Amino acid sequence: MTVPEQDPTGLTHLDARGRARMVDVGDKPVTGRTAVAEARVRMRPDVAARLVAGDLPKGDALPVARIAGIQAAKRTPELIPLCHGIALTAVEVEIDVDAEAGTARVTGTARAADRTGVEMEAMTAVSVAALTLYDLVKAVQRDVVITDVRLRRKTGGRSGDVELP
């Protein structure tokens, strides 16, 4: 079986006939790569205070959300159709809650030694951690908002280091 040629427009995830395809990264060198992503979760200050205290009807949400984010990063290629399975070396999820402001900032860091980046793993980690927070606080507030899921920085790979505002 031959690998279809790349789309003539230079779009890497399309073949010459315009069909979606997984990019062949087999000839790329293995390098260390890191990506940091974040998400924000907005809720009422009283709910954020209960989140910090671990006093929610479903229990202590912060460790559950951290573990959910780590698990999600490990399963990214099952969720994102053209994403490569990569050799993750570490995933960290941190959640900083500002009870007074009613916000939680979820930060996810993914590291790998592989041929392609870990941005999708970091973003999947924070997305699922934020969704888990929503699930665990919805008993006391239904209109929680998840916002600003984004890549903050990445290192390694062909495009080098990138720091985003």
C-alpha positions as CSV (number, residue, x, y, z in Angstrom):
1,M,0.0,0.0,0.0
2,T,1.4,3.4,-0.9
3,V,1.0,6.5,1.2
4,P,-1.0,9.2,-0.7
5,E,0.8,12.3,-1.8
6,Q,0.4,15.5,0.2
7,D,-2.3,17.9,-0.9
8,P,-0.8,20.3,-3.5
9,T,-1.9,23.3,-1.4
10,G,0.4,22.2,1.4
11,L,-2.2,21.2,3.9
12,T,-0.6,18.4,5.8
13,H,-3.7,16.6,6.9
14,L,-5.1,16.3,3.3
15,D,-3.9,13.9,0.6
16,A,-3.7,14.9,-3.1
17,R,-7.4,14.1,-3.5
18,G,-8.4,16.4,-0.6
19,R,-9.2,13.5,1.8
20,A,-8.3,13.7,5.5
21,R,-5.3,11.6,6.5
22,M,-3.0,11.1,9.4
23,V,0.4,12.8,8.7
24,D,3.4,10.4,8.4
25,V,5.9,11.5,11.1
26,G,8.0,8.4,10.7
27,D,11.0,10.2,9.3
28,K,11.0,13.0,11.9
29,P,13.6,12.8,14.7
30,V,12.5,12.0,18.3
31,T,12.9,15.1,20.4
32,G,11.8,16.3,23.8
33,R,8.5,18.2,23.6
34,T,6.4,20.1,26.2
35,A,3.1,21.9,25.9
36,V,1.2,23.9,28.5
37,A,-2.5,24.7,28.1
38,E,-5.1,26.3,30.3
39,A,-8.8,26.7,30.8
40,R,-10.9,28.8,33.1
41,V,-14.0,27.8,35.0
42,R,-16.4,30.6,36.2
43,M,-18.8,30.0,39.1
44,R,-20.3,31.9,42.0
45,P,-17.8,32.8,44.8
46,D,-19.7,30.7,47.3
47,V,-19.4,27.7,45.0
48,A,-15.7,28.3,44.5
49,A,-15.3,28.5,48.3
50,R,-17.0,25.1,48.6
51,L,-14.7,23.8,45.9
52,V,-11.7,24.9,47.8
53,A,-13.1,23.5,51.1
54,G,-13.9,20.1,49.4
55,D,-17.5,20.7,50.7
56,L,-19.5,19.7,47.6
57,P,-22.3,17.1,47.5
58,K,-20.1,14.9,45.2
59,G,-17.0,15.3,47.5
60,D,-13.6,16.8,47.0
61,A,-13.6,17.8,43.3
62,L,-10.1,19.1,42.9
63,P,-8.2,15.8,43.1
64,V,-10.8,14.1,41.0
65,A,-10.5,16.8,38.3
66,R,-6.7,16.5,38.3
67,I,-6.8,12.8,37.8
68,A,-9.5,13.1,35.1
69,G,-7.3,15.6,33.2
70,I,-4.3,13.2,33.4
71,Q,-6.4,10.3,32.2
72,A,-7.8,12.3,29.3
73,A,-4.3,13.3,28.1
74,K,-3.4,9.7,27.9
75,R,-6.4,9.0,25.7
76,T,-6.1,11.9,23.4
77,P,-5.6,9.9,20.2
78,E,-8.9,8.0,20.9
79,L,-10.7,11.3,21.0
80,I,-9.1,13.4,18.3
81,P,-9.3,11.5,15.0
82,L,-6.0,12.4,13.3
83,C,-3.9,12.7,16.5
84,H,-0.9,10.4,16.8
85,G,-0.4,8.2,19.8
86,I,2.7,9.5,21.5
87,A,5.0,8.4,24.3
88,L,4.0,10.7,27.1
89,T,6.6,11.0,29.8
90,A,4.6,13.2,32.2
91,V,1.2,15.0,32.5
92,E,0.5,17.5,35.3
93,V,-2.7,19.2,36.0
94,E,-3.0,22.1,38.5
95,I,-6.1,23.9,39.5
96,D,-5.9,27.3,41.2
97,V,-9.1,28.5,42.6
98,D,-9.8,32.2,43.4
99,A,-12.8,31.8,45.6
100,E,-13.3,35.5,45.9
101,A,-13.5,36.0,42.1
102,G,-15.4,32.7,41.6
103,T,-12.9,31.3,39.1
104,A,-10.7,28.2,38.7
105,R,-7.7,28.3,36.4
106,V,-6.8,24.8,35.2
107,T,-3.3,24.4,33.8
108,G,-2.1,21.3,32.1
109,T,1.5,20.4,31.2
110,A,2.2,17.4,28.9
111,R,5.7,16.2,28.1
112,A,6.9,13.6,25.6
113,A,9.9,12.4,23.7
114,D,8.5,11.7,20.3
115,R,8.2,12.8,16.7
116,T,5.2,15.1,17.1
117,G,4.0,17.6,19.6
118,V,1.9,17.3,22.8
119,E,-0.3,20.4,22.4
120,M,-3.5,18.3,21.9
121,E,-2.7,16.2,25.0
122,A,-2.3,19.4,27.2
123,M,-5.5,20.9,25.8
124,T,-7.4,17.7,26.2
125,A,-6.2,17.5,29.8
126,V,-7.5,20.9,30.7
127,S,-10.7,20.5,28.9
128,V,-11.6,17.3,30.6
129,A,-10.4,18.6,34.0
130,A,-12.7,21.7,33.5
131,L,-15.6,19.5,32.5
132,T,-15.1,17.4,35.6
133,L,-15.2,20.5,37.8
134,Y,-18.5,21.4,36.1
135,D,-19.9,17.9,36.7
136,L,-18.9,18.0,40.4
137,V,-20.2,21.5,41.1
138,K,-23.4,21.3,39.1
139,A,-25.4,20.1,42.1
140,V,-25.0,23.5,43.6
141,Q,-24.7,25.6,40.5
142,R,-25.9,24.7,37.0
143,D,-24.7,27.8,35.1
144,V,-21.0,27.3,35.5
145,V,-19.1,28.5,32.4
146,I,-15.9,26.9,31.0
147,T,-14.0,29.4,28.9
148,D,-10.6,30.3,27.4
149,V,-9.3,26.8,26.6
150,R,-6.0,27.5,24.9
151,L,-2.4,26.7,24.4
152,R,0.0,28.9,26.5
153,R,3.3,27.6,25.3
154,K,5.2,24.7,23.7
155,T,8.8,23.7,23.3
156,G,10.5,21.3,20.9
157,G,9.8,20.2,17.4
158,R,10.3,21.9,14.1
159,S,8.7,25.1,15.0
160,G,10.7,25.5,18.2
161,D,9.6,27.3,21.3
162,V,6.4,29.2,21.2
163,E,5.0,31.4,24.0
164,L,1.5,32.7,23.6
165,P,-0.1,35.7,25.4
